[in-house]
Amino acid sequence: MDRINFEGLGISLDINRVAFEFEGIKIYWYAIIIVSGIILSLFLCHKDNGKYNIKFEDVLELALFIFPVSIIFARLYFVLFKLDYYLQNPMEIFNIRNGGLAIYGGIIGAIVTILVYCKIKKIKFWDMVDYIVPYLPLGQSIGRWGNFFNQEAHGTETDSLFRMGIVENGNYIQVHPTFLYESICTFIIFLILYFNRNKRKYPGEITYTYLFLYGIARSIIEGFRTDSLMLGEFRISQILSIILSIIFGSIIIYKKVRK
């Protein structure tokens, strides 16, 4: 049991990474929260059955492939940028109970899976992606609370109102709760996409908007984090987020001007 304090808000919580044990197997909150996000997203997807001429049964079938592939890609992406450690500890590659899933790796895996599936099923790629993508930030928003229970994905030390007090390496520190920042931002993005999904003016618009908005949010939040995947002195996710926001922001502007 660990104690987490939000002193600025007058909140103190005792948390345990393990939700319960079943026949000696520990079930972690991280896994429960991720699965909950997936289930809720699929439920909302079902309510959109027929939108953009996409059938929910195709989405459900796609999900059977997309989730395992995305998890594998998310893990490989994370491992790739911490390769020195995992070459020395190869069995740790398979230990995802402590986190270590990179969202951009998951997105790459999802895109590859959707491309292959749409090619086989003769479904328009942008229609399928636009159908699914509003619920991606919802899943992200929920999933970030798994980081809270793992006490990971936090930021640098701060004395801000929202500071989070944790014990790390035997020392009590107060840090930016970057998991919370991203959870709030992605939920706002979900609301924007959800309430605009019926106003799509061209295929890909919903997806472009997601990548633009998430790119902006992540590029800012990543600057606070202490566990960023690095390439030399550069934060990989921050650089990628900036590139995505520029590219897809430009596409959105070009489409509007053209119309």
C-alpha positions as CSV (number, residue, x, y, z in Angstrom):
1,M,0.0,0.0,0.0
2,D,1.4,3.4,-1.0
3,R,0.2,6.9,-0.1
4,I,-0.2,9.6,-2.7
5,N,-0.8,13.2,-1.6
6,F,-2.3,16.1,-3.5
7,E,-1.4,18.6,-0.8
8,G,-2.5,21.6,-2.7
9,L,-6.0,20.1,-3.1
10,G,-6.1,18.6,0.4
11,I,-6.3,15.0,-0.9
12,S,-4.5,12.0,0.5
13,L,-5.0,8.5,-1.0
14,D,-3.8,5.0,-0.1
15,I,-3.4,2.9,-3.2
16,N,-2.3,-0.6,-4.1
17,R,-1.1,-1.5,-7.5
18,V,-2.7,-5.0,-7.1
19,A,-6.5,-4.9,-7.3
20,F,-6.9,-8.6,-6.1
21,E,-5.4,-12.0,-6.3
22,F,-7.1,-15.0,-8.0
23,E,-5.6,-18.4,-7.2
24,G,-2.2,-16.8,-6.5
25,I,-2.3,-14.7,-9.7
26,K,-2.1,-10.9,-9.0
27,I,-4.5,-8.8,-11.0
28,Y,-3.2,-5.3,-11.3
29,W,-5.3,-2.1,-11.5
30,Y,-3.2,-1.2,-14.6
31,A,-4.7,-4.1,-16.5
32,I,-8.3,-3.5,-15.2
33,I,-8.2,0.1,-16.2
34,I,-6.9,-0.6,-19.7
35,V,-9.5,-3.3,-20.3
36,S,-12.3,-1.0,-19.0
37,G,-11.2,1.7,-21.5
38,I,-11.4,-0.8,-24.3
39,I,-14.9,-2.1,-23.3
40,L,-16.3,1.4,-23.0
41,S,-14.9,2.5,-26.3
42,L,-16.3,-0.6,-28.0
43,F,-19.7,0.1,-26.4
44,L,-19.8,3.6,-27.8
45,C,-18.6,2.4,-31.2
46,H,-21.6,0.0,-31.3
47,K,-23.9,3.0,-31.0
48,D,-22.4,4.4,-34.2
49,N,-23.2,1.3,-36.2
50,G,-23.6,2.3,-39.9
51,K,-21.8,5.6,-39.7
52,Y,-19.6,6.3,-42.8
53,N,-21.0,3.0,-44.1
54,I,-19.0,1.1,-41.5
55,K,-20.6,-1.9,-39.8
56,F,-19.9,-2.5,-36.1
57,E,-19.4,-6.2,-36.7
58,D,-16.4,-5.2,-38.9
59,V,-15.1,-3.0,-36.2
60,L,-15.5,-5.8,-33.6
61,E,-13.7,-8.2,-35.9
62,L,-10.9,-5.6,-36.5
63,A,-10.6,-5.1,-32.7
64,L,-9.6,-8.8,-32.3
65,F,-6.5,-8.1,-34.4
66,I,-5.9,-4.5,-33.5
67,F,-5.6,-4.8,-29.7
68,P,-2.9,-7.5,-29.6
69,V,-1.0,-6.0,-32.5
70,S,-1.1,-2.5,-30.9
71,I,0.1,-3.9,-27.6
72,I,3.0,-5.6,-29.3
73,F,4.0,-2.5,-31.3
74,A,3.6,-0.3,-28.2
75,R,6.0,-2.5,-26.3
76,L,8.5,-2.8,-29.1
77,Y,8.5,1.0,-29.5
78,F,9.3,1.4,-25.8
79,V,11.9,-1.4,-25.8
80,L,13.6,0.0,-28.9
81,F,14.4,3.3,-27.2
82,K,15.6,1.5,-24.0
83,L,17.5,-1.1,-25.9
84,D,20.7,-1.1,-23.8
85,Y,18.6,-2.1,-20.7
86,Y,16.6,-4.8,-22.4
87,L,19.6,-6.4,-24.1
88,Q,21.0,-6.9,-20.6
89,N,17.6,-8.0,-19.2
90,P,15.9,-9.7,-22.2
91,M,13.2,-11.4,-20.1
92,E,12.0,-8.0,-18.9
93,I,10.8,-7.4,-22.5
94,F,7.7,-9.5,-21.7
95,N,7.0,-7.9,-18.4
96,I,4.4,-5.3,-19.1
97,R,2.7,-5.4,-15.7
98,N,4.9,-2.5,-14.6
99,G,3.9,-0.4,-17.6
100,G,6.2,0.4,-20.5
101,L,3.7,0.7,-23.4
102,A,4.3,3.7,-25.7
103,I,1.1,5.2,-27.2
104,Y,2.8,6.1,-30.5
105,G,3.9,2.5,-31.0
106,G,0.4,1.4,-30.4
107,I,-0.9,3.9,-32.9
108,I,1.6,2.7,-35.5
109,G,0.5,-0.9,-34.9
110,A,-3.2,0.1,-35.2
111,I,-2.6,1.9,-38.5
112,V,-0.8,-1.1,-40.0
113,T,-3.5,-3.5,-38.8
114,I,-6.3,-1.2,-40.2
115,L,-4.5,-0.9,-43.6
116,V,-4.2,-4.6,-44.0
117,Y,-7.8,-5.3,-42.8
118,C,-9.4,-2.7,-45.0
119,K,-7.4,-3.9,-48.0
120,I,-8.7,-7.5,-47.4
121,K,-12.3,-6.5,-46.7
122,K,-12.4,-3.8,-49.4
123,I,-13.4,-1.1,-46.9
124,K,-12.3,2.6,-47.3
125,F,-9.4,3.2,-44.9
126,W,-10.3,6.8,-43.9
127,D,-13.9,5.8,-43.2
128,M,-12.8,3.1,-40.9
129,V,-10.3,5.2,-39.1
130,D,-12.7,8.2,-38.7
131,Y,-15.3,5.8,-37.3
132,I,-12.8,4.5,-34.6
133,V,-10.6,7.4,-33.8
134,P,-13.0,9.5,-31.6
135,Y,-12.9,6.7,-29.0
136,L,-9.1,6.4,-29.0
137,P,-8.6,9.5,-26.8
138,L,-11.3,8.3,-24.5
139,G,-9.3,5.0,-24.0
140,Q,-6.2,7.1,-23.5
141,S,-7.9,9.2,-20.9
142,I,-9.1,6.2,-18.9
143,G,-5.8,4.3,-19.4
144,R,-3.7,7.1,-17.9
145,W,-5.1,6.2,-14.5
146,G,-3.2,3.0,-14.8
147,N,-0.1,5.1,-14.6
148,F,-1.5,6.7,-11.5
149,F,-1.7,3.3,-9.7
150,N,1.8,2.4,-11.0
151,Q,3.1,5.8,-9.8
152,E,4.7,6.3,-13.2
153,A,4.5,8.8,-16.1
154,H,4.8,11.7,-13.6
155,G,6.7,15.0,-14.1
156,T,9.4,17.0,-12.6
157,E,9.3,18.4,-9.0
158,T,6.9,21.3,-8.5
159,D,5.1,23.4,-5.9
160,S,2.1,24.0,-8.1
161,L,-1.5,23.6,-6.8
162,F,-1.8,20.2,-8.5
163,R,1.4,18.8,-7.1
164,M,1.4,15.1,-6.4
165,G,3.4,13.8,-3.4
166,I,5.0,10.3,-3.8
167,V,7.8,8.3,-2.4
168,E,10.4,7.5,-5.0
169,N,13.7,5.7,-4.3
170,G,13.1,6.3,-0.6
171,N,12.6,10.1,-1.0
172,Y,9.4,12.0,-0.7
173,I,8.9,14.3,-3.7
174,Q,6.1,16.5,-5.1
175,V,5.8,16.3,-8.8
176,H,3.7,17.3,-11.8
177,P,0.9,14.7,-12.2
178,T,1.4,14.5,-15.9
179,F,-0.8,11.4,-16.1
180,L,-3.6,13.7,-14.9
181,Y,-2.8,16.4,-17.4
182,E,-2.9,14.0,-20.3
183,S,-6.0,12.3,-19.0
184,I,-7.8,15.7,-18.9
185,C,-6.5,16.8,-22.3
186,T,-7.4,13.5,-24.1
187,F,-10.9,13.5,-22.6
188,I,-11.4,17.1,-23.9
189,I,-10.1,15.8,-27.3
190,F,-12.6,12.9,-27.1
191,L,-15.5,15.4,-26.5
192,I,-14.4,17.6,-29.5
193,L,-14.2,14.6,-31.8
194,Y,-17.4,12.9,-30.5
195,F,-19.6,16.0,-31.0
196,N,-18.1,16.8,-34.4
197,R,-18.1,13.3,-35.9
198,N,-21.5,13.9,-37.5
199,K,-20.2,17.1,-39.2
200,R,-17.4,15.4,-41.2
201,K,-16.8,17.3,-44.4
202,Y,-14.3,14.9,-46.0
203,P,-12.8,11.5,-45.3
204,G,-9.9,11.7,-42.8
205,E,-11.1,14.9,-41.2
206,I,-11.8,13.3,-37.7
207,T,-8.4,11.5,-37.8
208,Y,-6.5,14.6,-38.9
209,T,-8.1,16.6,-36.0
210,Y,-7.2,14.0,-33.5
211,L,-3.5,13.9,-34.6
212,F,-3.3,17.7,-34.6
213,L,-4.9,18.2,-31.2
214,Y,-3.1,15.2,-29.5
215,G,0.2,16.3,-31.0
216,I,-0.2,19.8,-29.4
217,A,-1.2,18.4,-26.0
218,R,1.5,15.7,-25.9
219,S,4.3,18.0,-27.1
220,I,3.6,20.3,-24.1
221,I,3.0,17.7,-21.5
222,E,6.0,15.6,-22.5
223,G,8.2,18.6,-21.5
224,F,7.3,18.0,-17.9
225,R,7.9,14.3,-17.8
226,T,11.0,12.6,-16.3
227,D,10.6,9.2,-18.0
228,S,10.6,10.3,-21.6
229,L,12.1,8.0,-24.2
230,M,15.2,9.8,-25.4
231,L,17.3,10.0,-28.6
232,G,20.4,11.8,-27.5
233,E,19.2,15.0,-25.8
234,F,15.8,14.9,-27.5
235,R,12.5,13.6,-26.2
236,I,11.2,11.2,-28.9
237,S,7.5,11.7,-28.2
238,Q,7.8,15.5,-28.0
239,I,9.6,15.7,-31.3
240,L,7.1,13.3,-32.9
241,S,4.2,15.2,-31.4
242,I,5.4,18.5,-32.8
243,I,5.9,17.0,-36.3
244,L,2.3,15.5,-36.2
245,S,0.7,18.8,-35.1
246,I,2.5,20.7,-37.8
247,I,1.7,18.2,-40.6
248,F,-1.9,17.6,-39.7
249,G,-2.6,21.2,-38.7
250,S,-1.3,22.2,-42.2
251,I,-3.5,19.6,-43.9
252,I,-6.6,20.9,-42.0
253,I,-5.9,24.5,-43.0
254,Y,-5.2,23.5,-46.6
255,K,-8.5,21.6,-46.7
256,K,-10.5,24.5,-45.3
257,V,-8.9,27.1,-47.6
258,R,-9.4,24.8,-50.6
259,K,-13.1,24.4,-49.8
